[in-house]
Amino acid sequence: MTNIEVFALVTGVIYVILEIMQKNAMWVVGILTASACAFSFAVNHVWASMGLNIYYVVMSVIGFCKWRKDGAQVSEGEIHLHPVTKGTAFWSAVAAMAGTLFFLWILRITGDAAPELDAAATVLSIIGTWWLAMSHLEQWFIWIVADIITTTLCIVTGQYAMAVLYFAYILSAVYGYFHWKRHGKYLT
């Protein structure tokens, strides 16, 4: 492991803890983590993952601004939530299907080791990050599915240590859902 990978791993764990607690500092840590990951992937010529992490940097800025505004409307210890509208659910489902097919096509061309799993995990991660920024409780379900797919991807490609990490992310997402549900307050 390089120093940048260790940095990304440590900040990634801190990010998940702050996400569960819905702390705005999560987004700052997210910028650091995603920047480190984007750099590491770029050095290793893994362009789709580099692009995904650049997206995470942009979403961290958007999420920070949104959460800062929403956080002013709840008491200390409360989680600010927004309901998922039918339109959001519909367009997210359309994006999931279309995006997965698009990435599947690209990844097959580039010789990806597991294009179906990689495409699905990437698209769900994009949608999950958007839902996280919008404080949708149901974003945890997206992360559970994305992390199950990514765990499987890691096993299939022989990345067993990464599989353990993503399994831990599954458990964190399950805990995060119940934590947000118990402490959540829906904003109008």
Secondary structure, DSSP 8 states (H G I E B T S, - for coil): --HHHHHHHHHHHHHHHHHHHT-THHHHHHHHHHHHHHHHHHHTT-HHHHHHHHHHHHHHHHHHHHHHHHHTTS-TT-EEE----HHHHHHHHHHHHHHHHHHHHHHHHTT-SSHHHHHHHHHHHHHHHHHHHTT-TTHHHHHHHHHHHHHHHHHHTT-HHHHHHHHHHHHHHHHHHHHHHHHEEE--
